């Protein structure tokens, strides 16, 4: 048995494109009709007249065929539109009973603990730093945190993944400001208890001309049995004070998983932000995450930020590389490589 997958939006888009194509061809045929169906003879002799009549008849036959093709084209486009509508209606009819069933399953846990049994958590509203909701108790991804308010508000934290499986939500970005320090990025949500990746930390907000950038959010930890740690958020751009520090990478799953990379420090006209430390790998298997690079001090007397340290590995896995030093009139220090596992190598130090 062969299976066919149909996407209603794609079918509708194809129908729209074909409608536009048909209109273009019809306009071209109409523009050519007068010049080709009533061709004047090149001279007054019988041969020239016969040749002109021959070409005119061919042109008239072409216009008749074009009209029939246009009718077929219109019918084909109409059938495509009907098919797209039918698929959409069928999908809606199938989703409604399933959604009703899912609502019935989730209702008791929502009433008791405010969290669905199955399903993804809602994203936090942007612009006010609201936290993302946790995913379903059994299965579901956490919602992303909302961005911070303008004026330096902090970003919201990402929601946690479900118990059995689910990825953590990303942290929200910190709010920018023209005066004062930028808002801190929200922390990434942790992965599901059994399996799931941690969410990435939110980036720090931009600070004012005489202030500091916001710190990047910490990456979420991976799931208990397995999962990659979330990357730390980058530090925000600073003014004459400091760039925001990069967020630390989330730890890998307790047993299996790679640590997340540390976030890059934000640059500033003063001192660049420090790079975030890489997350540690899992106890049995998993490499440590790389440290984030230090931010550059781009002012005349600016100082580069220090690179973040690489994450550790424990049994089987290499340590994470240290972050590169930020550049400036005075360069920052390189990050140290993470310690490798018993069956792994130490991470390399960062570069200057």
C-alpha positions in Angstrom: 0.0 0.0 0.0 1.3 3.4 -0.9 0.8 6.4 1.3 0.3 10.0 0.2 0.9 13.0 2.5 -1.0 16.2 1.5 -0.4 19.6 3.0 -3.3 22.0 2.6 -1.3 25.2 2.7 1.1 23.9 0.0 -1.8 22.8 -2.2 -3.4 26.3 -1.8 -0.1 28.0 -2.5 0.3 26.0 -5.7 -3.2 26.9 -6.8 -2.5 30.5 -6.3 0.7 30.3 -8.3 -1.1 28.5 -11.1 -3.8 31.2 -11.2 -1.1 33.9 -11.5 0.6 31.9 -14.3 -2.6 31.4 -16.2 -3.4 35.1 -16.0 0.0 35.9 -17.4 -0.3 33.5 -20.3 -3.8 34.7 -21.2 -2.6 38.3 -21.2 0.2 37.4 -23.6 -2.2 35.5 -25.9 -4.6 38.5 -26.0 -1.7 40.9 -26.8 -0.6 38.7 -29.7 -4.0 38.0 -31.1 -4.5 41.2 -33.1 -1.0 41.1 -34.7 -1.2 37.4 -35.7 -4.8 36.7 -36.6 -5.1 39.6 -39.0 -1.8 39.6 -40.8 -1.6 41.9 -43.7 -0.2 40.7 -47.0 3.3 41.7 -47.9 2.3 42.7 -51.4 -0.8 42.8 -53.6 0.0 39.5 -55.5 -1.9 36.3 -54.9 1.1 34.5 -53.3 1.6 37.1 -50.6 -2.1 37.1 -49.9 -2.2 33.3 -49.6 0.8 33.3 -47.3 -0.8 36.0 -45.0 -4.1 34.0 -44.9 -2.2 30.8 -44.0 -0.4 32.4 -41.1 -3.6 34.1 -40.0 -5.5 30.8 -39.9 -2.7 29.2 -37.9 -2.9 32.0 -35.5 -6.7 31.7 -35.2 -6.4 27.9 -34.6 -3.8 28.7 -31.9 -6.1 31.2 -30.2 -8.9 28.5 -30.2 -6.6 26.0 -28.6 -5.4 28.6 -26.1 -9.0 29.3 -25.1 -9.6 25.6 -24.5 -6.4 25.3 -22.5 -7.5 28.3 -20.4 -10.8 26.6 -19.6 -8.9 23.4 -18.6 -6.4 25.5 -16.6 -9.3 27.2 -14.7 -11.0 23.9 -14.0 -7.7 22.4 -12.7 -7.0 25.4 -10.4 -10.6 25.2 -9.1 -10.2 21.5 -8.3 -6.9 22.2 -6.5 -8.7 24.8 -4.4 -11.5 22.4 -3.6 -9.0 19.7 -2.6 -7.2 22.1 -0.3 -10.4 23.0 1.3 -11.4 19.4 1.7 -8.1 18.5 3.3 -8.4 21.5 5.7 -11.9 20.5 6.7 -10.9 16.8 7.2 -7.9 17.9 9.4 -10.1 20.1 11.5 -12.7 17.4 11.9 -10.0 14.9 13.0 -8.3 17.4 15.4 -11.4 18.5 17.2 -12.2 15.0 18.7 -8.6 14.4 19.6 -8.3 17.8 21.2 -11.5 17.2 23.2 -10.0 13.9 24.4 -6.7 15.5 25.3 -8.6 18.2 27.2 -10.4 15.6 29.2 -7.2 13.8 30.0 -5.4 17.0 31.0 -8.3 18.5 33.0 -7.7 16.7 36.4 -3.9 17.5 36.5 -4.5 21.1 35.4 -7.0 21.5 38.2 -4.7 19.9 40.8 -1.2 21.1 39.9 -1.8 23.6 37.1 0.1 21.5 34.6 -1.2 19.3 31.8 -0.6 15.6 31.7 0.4 15.6 28.0 1.3 18.6 25.9 3.7 21.5 25.4 3.8 24.4 27.9 2.7 27.8 26.8 5.3 30.4 25.9 5.7 33.4 28.1 4.2 36.6 26.8 6.9 38.8 25.1 7.7 42.2 26.5 7.1 41.5 30.2 9.6 38.7 31.1 6.9 36.1 31.8 8.2 32.6 32.4 7.4 29.8 30.0 5.0 27.1 31.3 6.2 23.6 32.1 5.5 20.9 29.6 3.1 18.0 30.3 3.8 15.9 33.4 4.4 12.9 31.2 5.3 14.2 27.8 5.8 17.7 26.5 8.3 20.5 25.8 8.5 23.5 28.1 7.4 26.9 26.8 9.9 29.6 26.0 10.3 32.5 28.4 9.1 35.9 27.3 11.5 38.7 26.5 12.1 41.4 29.1 10.4 44.8 29.1 12.0 47.7 27.3 14.1 49.6 29.8 16.2 46.7 31.1 13.6 44.1 32.2 14.8 40.6 32.7 13.8 37.8 30.4 11.6 35.0 31.6 12.8 31.5 32.3 12.0 28.6 30.0 9.6 25.9 31.2 10.8 22.4 32.2 10.2 19.4 29.9 7.9 16.6 30.8 8.7 13.7 33.2 9.3 11.0 30.6 10.3 13.1 27.7 10.5 16.8 26.8 12.9 19.5 26.0 13.3 22.6 28.2 12.1 25.9 26.9 14.5 28.6 25.9 15.0 31.6 28.2 13.7 35.0 27.1 16.0 37.8 26.0 16.8 40.6 28.4 15.3 44.0 27.6 17.3 46.7 26.0 17.6 50.2 27.5 19.1 53.5 26.5 20.0 54.4 30.1 21.0 51.9 32.8 22.0 48.3 32.6 20.5 45.9 30.1 18.2 43.1 31.4 19.5 39.7 32.1 18.5 36.8 29.8 16.2 34.2 31.3 17.5 30.7 32.2 16.7 27.8 29.9 14.4 25.2 31.2 15.6 21.7 32.2 15.0 18.7 30.0 12.6 15.9 30.9 13.4 13.8 34.0 14.2 10.8 31.8 15.2 12.2 28.4 15.3 15.7 27.0 17.6 18.5 26.1 17.9 21.6 28.2 16.8 24.9 26.8 19.2 27.7 25.7 19.7 30.7 28.0 18.4 34.0 26.7 20.7 36.7 25.5 21.4 39.7 27.7 19.9 43.1 26.8 21.8 46.1 25.5 22.8 48.6 28.2 23.1 52.4 28.0 26.1 54.3 26.9 27.5 54.6 30.4 26.3 51.3 31.7 26.7 47.5 31.4 25.0 44.9 29.2 22.8 42.3 30.7 24.1 38.9 31.6 23.2 35.9 29.4 20.9 33.3 30.8 22.2 29.9 32.1 21.4 27.0 29.8 19.1 24.3 31.2 20.3 20.9 32.3 19.7 17.8 30.3 17.4 15.0 31.4 18.3 12.6 34.2 19.1 9.6 32.0 20.1 11.4 28.9 20.1 14.8 27.3 22.2 17.7 26.1 22.7 20.7 28.2 21.4 24.0 26.8 23.9 26.6 25.6 24.3 29.7 27.7 23.0 33.0 26.4 25.4 35.6 25.0 26.0 38.7 27.2 24.5 41.9 26.1 26.3 44.9 24.6 27.6 47.3 27.1 28.7 50.9 27.1 31.6 52.4 28.9 31.2 50.0 31.8 31.1 46.3 30.9 29.7 44.0 28.4 27.3 41.4 29.8 28.7 38.1 31.0 27.9 35.0 29.0 25.6 32.5 30.6 27.0 29.2 31.8 26.2 26.1 29.7 23.8 23.6 31.2 25.0 20.3 32.4 24.4 17.2 30.3 22.1 14.4 31.5 23.2 13.0 34.9 24.1 9.7 33.3 24.5 10.5 29.6 24.8 13.7 27.8 27.0 16.5 26.6 27.4 19.8 28.4 26.1 22.9 26.8 28.5 25.6 25.5 29.0 28.8 27.6 27.7 32.0 26.1 30.0 34.6 24.6 30.6 37.7 26.7 29.2 41.0 25.3 31.5 43.6 23.8 31.6 47.1 25.2 33.6 50.4 24.9 34.8 49.7 28.4 35.5 46.1 29.4 34.3 43.1 27.5 32.1 40.6 29.3 33.4 37.3 30.7 32.6 34.2 28.7 30.3 31.6 30.3 31.6 28.3 31.6 30.8 25.2 29.6 28.5 22.7 31.2 29.7 19.4 32.6 29.1 16.1 30.7 27.2 13.1 32.1 28.7 10.8 34.7 29.0 7.8 32.4 29.3 9.4 29.0 29.5 12.9 27.6 32.0 15.6 26.9 32.1 18.9 28.7 30.8 22.0 26.9 33.2 24.6 25.5 33.7 27.8 27.4 32.4 31.0 25.9 34.7 33.6 24.4 35.3 36.8 26.3 33.8 39.9 24.8 36.0 42.5 23.2 36.7 45.9 24.7 36.3 48.1 21.6 37.1 51.4 23.2 40.5 53.1 23.0 41.4 51.9 26.5 39.0 49.0 26.5 39.8 45.7 28.2 39.0 42.3 26.7 36.9 39.9 28.8 38.2 36.6 30.1 37.3 33.4 28.3 35.1 30.9 30.1 36.4 27.6 31.4 35.5 24.4 29.6 33.2 21.9 31.2 34.4 18.6 32.8 33.9 15.1 31.7 33.8 12.2 34.2 34.1 8.7 32.9 34.0 8.6 29.1 34.4 11.9 27.4 36.7 14.8 26.8 36.8 18.0 28.7 35.5 21.1 26.9 37.8 23.6 25.3 38.4 26.9 27.1 37.0 30.1 25.7 39.1 32.5 23.7 40.2 35.8 25.4 38.5 39.0 24.4 40.6 41.6 22.6 41.2 45.2 23.6 43.9 47.6 24.5 44.5 45.1 27.3 43.5 41.6 26.2 41.6 39.3 28.5 42.8 36.0 29.8 42.1 32.7 28.0 39.7 30.2 29.5 41.2 26.9 30.8 40.2 23.7 29.2 37.9 21.3 31.1 39.2 18.2 32.8 38.7 15.1 30.7 37.1 11.8 32.0 39.0 8.7 33.0 38.7 7.6 29.4 39.0 11.0 27.8 41.3 13.9 27.1 41.5 17.3 28.8 40.1 20.2 26.9 42.4 22.7 25.2 42.9 26.1 26.7 41.4 29.0 24.7 43.4 31.2 22.4 44.5 34.8 22.9 
